[in-house]
Amino acid sequence: MHAKQWKIDIFITEDDADDRTVARAVLHTPEGRRHESLGYARRNPGDRPVPEIGDELAAGRALADLADKLSGDAAADVAQFTGPQTPG
């Protein structure tokens, strides 16, 4: 069995007041495909600042968006390869 490895980099930025967190997930496949997704988290002003929570939420949301994009790619590829075949 041949194993493949895809890597995802997640870049997390927070504003100075820890009120808003943005995560950017970037996937590069060995075949040259690239996807980038963003996820956001915002702290309720009444809550204590716990940056790890914002990081987790924003990263999870970015990865969920990335998963949707990959599923869309797969659906498009299936449609392309299962469509009518012309004799060659």
C-alpha positions, -999 to 999 in steps of 0.1 A, spaced: 0 0 0 13 35 -9 9 61 18 3 98 9 8 127 32 -9 160 29 1 189 52 -21 217 65 -6 248 80 -28 268 103 -19 304 110 -37 320 140 -39 357 147 -56 375 175 -63 412 180 -45 430 208 -76 428 231 -81 390 225 -116 398 213 -113 384 178 -93 354 164 -87 345 128 -74 312 117 -61 305 81 -58 269 71 -37 263 40 -35 229 23 -9 220 -4 -12 185 -20 17 168 -37 -3 170 -69 -3 208 -68 -37 216 -54 -39 244 -30 -68 254 -8 -71 282 18 -99 286 43 -106 311 70 -123 307 103 -133 333 128 -140 335 166 -152 364 186 -152 367 224 -183 378 241 -174 411 259 -187 396 292 -164 366 291 -129 362 304 -102 363 278 -91 327 272 -71 328 239 -70 290 236 -108 289 232 -107 314 203 -78 295 187 -97 262 188 -130 277 175 -113 297 147 -91 267 137 -121 243 138 -141 266 116 -113 270 91 -108 232 89 -146 227 85 -146 251 56 -115 233 41 -134 200 45 -163 214 25 -140 226 -3 -123 191 -5 -157 174 -6 -167 198 -35 -135 189 -53 -143 152 -49 -179 157 -62 -166 176 -92 -140 149 -99 -166 121 -96 -189 139 -120 -160 144 -145 -149 108 -145 -184 92 -144 -199 113 -172 -206 100 -207 -175 84 -223 -167 90 -260 -150 62 -279 -113 69 -283 
